[in-house]
């Protein structure tokens, strides 16, 4: 009888596998936990770095913005006005309304000084009746510029028209759509002048005049509302012409027309504005158009005088350079008044 086999104990593969798998599981789990903890620590450390970077970025942007703002403030408050008023000599500007229909309009006559704080602005009521040369007759002051702008007849120079209205040598006339008393009293009016001048840089030939008027209103002296006759005493300034130039360039006014007293009228206006007139005479032949003669020996010195007084004539006079004027007329700048000036001032 064959003895029964005793079955061998099988090593349970499952147990072995389980035993072998247990450590593998434990080994795989431990690194996973470490990886997660590392990623968490990485995120936790990157957040402060990001916040620090954003803080530095914002701080840099704020510093740059403040620097730009400070530069602009210094430029517009100090550098620009200094350049504007140093580059351009002392002059008279008249700011006129281009819209005559608005009520309570003003006309601003300004004496602009190289030191802009010394500039003077005189407002004049726009509904004041004034006499307009060149045969236009009587009109309200606010209507003069639109009248000249729309007239189909030969229009005189606006500088000459306003020069005779105010009895002063006017260098520039600038039109603005709204110069009511209410607008003039507000900062919006000044700001409009400023931004119009800035936008017109390089395109509008009067951009500098607009900016100079802005700075004159901002820092200069603003007089009480006056009449046209009273404006002359404020804006007619002999200082507009250099004293040495005036003395070296004596002016002679010659009436070549049959209009009596023409030379005396012109001379009075010139002298009130600082022009040195040494003689007023009459002579023939008559010239049709006014001519300004300059002695060739003083052309560089006296050209500014000739240019300055030319703005007083309705039709810009011709300028000629000739020799030996001083020996003949006893002056270096000679004004031959023609029929055009006589007709303009007589109202024909």
C-alpha positions in Angstrom: 0.0 0.0 0.0 1.4 3.2 -1.2 1.6 5.7 1.5 -0.3 8.9 0.9 1.7 11.9 -0.2 2.0 14.6 2.2 1.2 17.7 0.2 4.0 20.3 0.2 3.4 23.5 1.7 3.1 26.0 -1.0 4.4 29.3 -0.4 1.6 31.5 -1.2 2.4 33.5 -4.2 -0.2 35.9 -3.2 1.5 36.4 0.2 4.8 36.7 -1.4 3.5 39.1 -4.0 1.7 41.0 -1.3 4.8 41.1 0.8 6.8 42.2 -2.2 4.2 44.7 -3.2 3.9 46.2 0.3 7.3 47.7 0.4 6.9 48.9 -3.3 3.8 50.6 -2.3 5.4 52.1 0.7 8.4 53.2 -1.4 6.2 54.7 -4.1 4.0 56.6 -1.6 6.8 58.2 0.3 8.4 60.0 -2.7 4.9 61.1 -3.9 4.3 62.9 -0.6 7.8 64.5 -0.8 7.0 65.7 -4.4 3.8 67.2 -3.3 5.4 68.9 -0.4 8.1 70.3 -2.6 5.6 71.7 -5.2 3.7 73.3 -2.3 6.8 74.8 -0.9 7.8 76.0 -4.5 4.4 77.7 -4.9 4.5 79.2 -1.4 8.0 80.7 -2.1 7.0 82.0 -5.6 4.0 83.9 -4.4 6.1 86.4 -2.3 8.5 86.8 -5.2 5.6 87.7 -7.5 4.2 90.1 -5.0 7.6 91.7 -4.6 8.1 92.0 -8.4 4.6 93.6 -8.8 5.4 96.1 -5.9 8.7 97.1 -7.6 7.0 97.4 -10.9 4.2 99.6 -9.6 6.7 101.7 -7.7 8.8 102.2 -10.9 5.7 103.2 -12.9 4.7 105.7 -10.2 8.2 107.2 -10.1 8.3 107.5 -13.9 4.8 109.0 -14.0 5.8 111.5 -11.3 9.0 112.4 -13.1 7.1 113.0 -16.4 4.5 115.1 -14.5 7.2 117.2 -12.8 9.0 117.7 -16.1 5.8 118.8 -17.8 5.0 121.2 -14.9 8.4 122.7 -15.0 8.3 123.0 -18.8 4.9 124.7 -19.0 5.3 126.8 -15.9 8.8 128.1 -16.2 10.8 127.0 -19.3 8.2 127.6 -22.0 7.1 131.1 -20.9 10.7 132.2 -20.6 11.5 130.9 -24.1 8.4 132.5 -25.5 9.0 135.9 -24.0 12.7 136.0 -24.5 12.6 135.0 -28.2 9.9 137.5 -29.1 10.4 141.2 -28.4 8.0 143.4 -26.5 4.9 143.8 -28.6 1.2 144.7 -28.6 -1.4 142.0 -29.3 -5.1 142.5 -29.7 -7.4 139.5 -29.1 -10.7 140.1 -30.9 -14.0 138.1 -31.0 -14.7 136.4 -34.3 -18.4 136.0 -33.4 -20.0 139.4 -33.1 -23.5 138.0 -32.3 -22.7 136.9 -28.7 -23.6 139.4 -26.0 -21.3 141.1 -23.6 -18.2 140.6 -25.8 -14.8 142.0 -24.9 -11.7 143.0 -27.0 -8.4 142.4 -25.2 -5.5 144.7 -25.8 -2.3 143.4 -24.3 1.2 144.9 -23.9 3.4 141.8 -23.8 6.7 142.4 -22.0 9.8 140.1 -22.3 9.4 139.6 -18.5 5.9 138.1 -18.8 5.0 139.1 -15.3 5.2 142.7 -16.4 2.7 142.3 -19.2 -0.5 144.2 -19.1 -3.9 143.2 -20.5 -6.7 145.8 -20.9 -10.3 144.5 -21.6 -12.5 146.8 -23.7 -16.3 146.6 -24.0 -17.2 145.2 -27.4 -20.3 147.3 -27.8 -18.3 150.5 -27.8 -18.8 152.6 -31.0 -15.5 153.2 -32.8 -14.5 154.8 -36.1 -13.0 152.4 -38.6 -10.5 153.8 -41.1 -10.6 153.2 -44.9 -14.1 154.5 -45.2 -15.9 151.8 -43.2 -17.4 154.3 -40.8 -18.8 153.8 -37.3 -19.1 150.3 -35.9 -19.2 148.5 -32.6 -15.8 147.3 -31.6 -16.8 143.7 -31.5 -17.9 143.8 -35.2 -14.7 145.3 -36.6 -12.9 142.0 -37.2 -15.8 140.2 -38.8 -16.3 143.4 -40.9 -12.7 143.3 -42.2 -12.9 139.5 -42.7 -16.1 139.5 -44.7 -15.7 142.8 -46.6 -15.5 142.4 -50.4 -13.6 145.7 -50.8 -9.9 146.0 -50.4 -9.5 145.4 -46.7 -6.7 147.2 -44.8 -4.4 145.5 -42.5 -6.1 144.6 -39.3 -3.1 145.8 -37.3 -3.5 149.3 -38.8 -7.2 149.4 -38.1 -6.9 148.5 -34.4 -3.8 150.6 -34.2 -5.8 153.7 -35.2 -8.7 152.7 -32.9 -6.4 152.4 -29.9 -3.8 155.0 -30.9 -1.0 152.5 -30.6 1.3 150.4 -32.8 -0.4 147.0 -32.9 1.8 144.1 -33.9 -0.7 141.3 -34.1 -4.4 140.7 -34.2 -5.7 137.3 -33.1 -9.3 136.2 -33.4 -11.0 134.0 -30.8 -14.6 132.7 -31.0 -15.7 133.5 -27.5 -14.5 136.5 -25.4 -17.6 137.2 -23.3 -17.2 138.9 -19.9 -18.3 135.6 -18.3 -15.8 133.5 -20.2 -13.0 136.1 -19.5 -13.6 135.8 -15.8 -13.2 132.0 -15.8 -10.1 129.8 -16.0 -11.7 127.9 -19.0 -11.0 130.9 -21.2 -7.3 130.9 -20.4 -7.1 127.1 -20.8 -8.7 127.4 -24.2 -5.9 129.8 -25.3 -3.3 127.5 -23.9 -4.4 124.3 -25.6 -5.2 126.1 -28.8 -1.6 127.4 -28.8 -0.2 123.9 -28.0 -2.3 122.2 -30.8 -1.3 124.9 -33.3 2.4 124.4 -32.8 3.9 124.1 -36.3 0.6 124.6 -38.1 -0.9 127.9 -36.7 1.3 130.9 -37.3 -0.2 132.6 -34.2 0.4 129.7 -31.8 3.1 131.6 -30.0 0.8 134.7 -29.6 -1.9 132.6 -28.1 0.5 131.1 -25.6 2.0 134.5 -24.7 -1.5 135.9 -24.2 -2.2 132.9 -21.9 0.9 133.6 -19.8 0.1 137.3 -19.7 -3.4 136.6 -18.4 -2.0 134.0 -15.9 0.9 136.0 -14.4 0.6 139.6 -15.7 -1.5 142.6 -14.7 -5.2 142.7 -15.8 -6.6 146.2 -15.8 -10.2 147.2 -15.3 -12.6 147.3 -18.3 -11.8 150.5 -20.2 -12.8 152.5 -23.3 -10.7 152.5 -26.5 -9.4 156.0 -25.7 -8.1 154.9 -22.3 -6.3 151.9 -23.7 -3.6 154.0 -25.3 -2.1 155.2 -22.1 -1.6 151.6 -21.0 -0.4 149.7 -24.0 1.5 152.4 -26.0 4.9 151.7 -24.6 8.1 153.5 -25.8 10.0 150.6 -24.4 8.9 148.5 -27.3 11.8 150.1 -29.3 15.3 150.0 -28.0 16.4 153.5 -26.9 19.7 153.4 -28.7 18.1 152.3 -31.9 15.5 155.1 -31.6 18.3 157.8 -31.2 20.4 156.4 -34.0 17.4 156.2 -36.4 15.7 159.7 -36.5 12.5 159.6 -38.5 11.2 162.2 -41.0 7.6 162.2 -42.0 6.9 163.7 -45.4 3.4 164.6 -46.7 3.4 164.3 -50.5 -0.4 164.6 -50.7 -2.8 167.6 -50.7 -4.3 166.4 -47.4 -3.5 169.1 -44.8 -2.2 168.0 -41.4 -1.6 164.4 -42.5 2.1 164.4 -41.5 1.3 166.0 -38.1 -1.4 163.3 -37.4 1.0 160.5 -38.2 3.8 162.1 -36.3 1.7 162.5 -33.1 0.8 158.8 -33.2 4.5 157.8 -33.7 5.8 160.0 -30.9 3.2 158.6 -28.5 4.6 155.2 -29.2 8.2 156.1 -28.7 9.3 156.8 -32.3 11.8 159.6 -32.6 10.5 162.0 -35.3 12.8 164.9 -36.0 10.9 166.6 -38.8 7.5 166.8 -40.5 7.6 168.4 -44.0 5.6 168.5 -47.2 7.0 168.0 -50.7 6.1 167.0 -54.2 5.7 165.0 -56.3 2.8 163.1 -54.9 3.2 159.3 -54.4 0.2 157.0 -54.7 1.4 154.5 -52.2 3.2 155.3 -48.9 6.9 154.4 -49.0 9.4 153.9 -46.2 13.0 154.8 -47.1 16.0 153.6 -45.2 19.5 155.1 -45.5 21.9 152.5 -46.8 24.5 153.3 -44.2 22.3 152.2 -41.3 20.2 149.5 -42.9 20.9 146.8 -40.2 20.4 149.3 -37.3 17.2 151.0 -38.6 15.4 148.1 -40.2 13.5 147.3 -37.0 12.2 150.8 -36.8 11.0 150.7 -40.3 9.3 147.4 -39.7 7.7 148.5 -36.5 6.1 151.7 -37.9 4.9 149.9 -41.0 2.1 148.2 -39.1 0.4 151.6 -38.6 -0.5 151.9 -42.2 -3.6 150.4 -43.7 -1.7 149.2 -46.8 1.7 147.8 -46.0 4.1 150.4 -47.3 7.0 149.5 -49.6 10.4 149.7 -48.1 13.4 150.9 -50.1 17.1 151.4 -49.3 18.7 154.6 -50.7 21.9 156.5 -50.3 22.5 159.9 -48.8 19.1 160.2 -47.2 20.5 161.7 -44.1 22.3 164.6 -45.9 19.1 165.5 -47.8 16.3 164.9 -45.2 18.4 165.0 -42.0 17.0 161.6 -41.0 17.8 158.0 -41.6 14.2 156.6 -41.9 12.0 158.7 -44.2 8.2 158.1 -44.6 6.7 159.4 -47.8 3.0 159.6 -47.1 1.0 158.7 -50.2 -2.6 159.1 -51.3 -3.5 155.6 -49.9 -2.8 156.8 -46.4 -4.6 160.1 -46.9 -7.7 158.2 -48.3 -7.7 155.7 -45.4 -7.5 158.3 -42.7 -10.0 160.7 -44.3 -12.6 157.9 -44.5 -12.8 157.9 -48.3 
